[in-house]
């Protein structure tokens, strides 16, 4: 919560604390985030193994972040929907399904980028 008596610096430090707490909650409670983080670690290891370029590192880091942001937003929307209406409701189902589409788009883009980076390198191994 924002305290109007906090200085600018104190407010920013509290924001960082809340963001880190939210990140920890996501990492420790959400299976989809755990899976996406695992893929992120895997492609990071592959990046070191194959010695990808700076541009490829930037693209890879961007899509890893994009997928995690989409997963986080999806989780937040689902939690809000469940809080607003814990019972089954057709409109809530549609809202949650649409929210789940965001990580799908992001994951598809990540797969394409990682394919562009790694498929030629894997083929070159054979």
N, C-alpha and C positions, 0 to 999 in steps of 0.2 A: 504494500500500500504506500501511496505517496504521502509523505508527511510535509506539509507546507513549511515547517520550521527547519527542515533539513537544508544544508547548504548544497550548492550544485555538486560539489565533489562527493559529499555523503550520499546524495541521491543517486549518483552514477555508481558508486560502490554497492549500494543496495540493489540496484538494477542488475549488476553483475552477479551478486549473490543469488538473486531470484532466478536468473537465467541458468546458473550452474546447478541450482537445485532442480529446476525443470529438466535440464539435461540428464541429471542423475536419475530422476524419476523415470524418464523415457528409457534410459539404458537398462535400468534394473527391472522394469515392469512390463515393457512392451516387446513381445516376441518379434514383431515385424521390424522394429528398430534394431534388435539384436541380430537378426538375419542380415539386414542391410549393412550394419557395422562390420559383420563378419566378411561380407563380400568386399567392403571397402578395404579391410585389412589385407584380404587375399590379393586384390589387384595392386595394392601398395607394395606388397612383397614381390609380385610379378614385375612391377615397375623397376624395383631395384635389381631384380634378377636380369631383366632384359635391357637395362640401361636406357630407359625411354628419355626422350628429349625434354627440354624445359617446357616447350609448348604442349607436349603430350602430358606432362605432369600437371600443367595448369588446367587442361581440359579434364583430365581424370579427377583432379581435386574438385573442380567445379561440379561435375556430375555426381560425385559422391555427396557433396554438400547439398545439391539440388534434391537428391533422393531423400536424404535425411530431413531436410526442411519439409518436403511434401509429406513424409511419414509423420512428422511432428504435427503439422497442420491437420492432417487427417485424424490423428489421435485426439487433438483438441476439439475438433468438430464433433467427433463421436461422443466424447465425454460431455460436451455441452448438450447434445441431443438427448443423451441418456438422463442427464440431470433435469432437463426441461420436461421430458416425458418418459419416465422409466417403463411405462407399459408399451406394448407393441402399438405402433401407429403407422399406417401406410406412408404418410408424408415423411415421417422420421426415417423410415426405411429408405425412401428415395434420397433424402438428404445424406444419409450415411453412405449409400451406394455411390452417389456423385462424388462425395468427399474421398471415397476409396479410389476413385478414378485418377485423382491427382498423382498419387505415388506410382500408379501404373504408367502414366505418361512419362514421368521422370525416370522410372526404371527402364522403359523402352529406349529413351534417349541415352541412358547410361550404357545399355547393352550395345547400342550402335557405336558409341564412342569407343568403348572397350574393344569391340570387334575390329574397328578400324586400327586401333593401336596394336592389338595382340595377335590377331589372326595371321598377318604376314610373318610375324616373328615365330609363331608356333609352326607354321608351314615350313619356314626356313630350317627348322630343327630336323626335318625329315628328308 
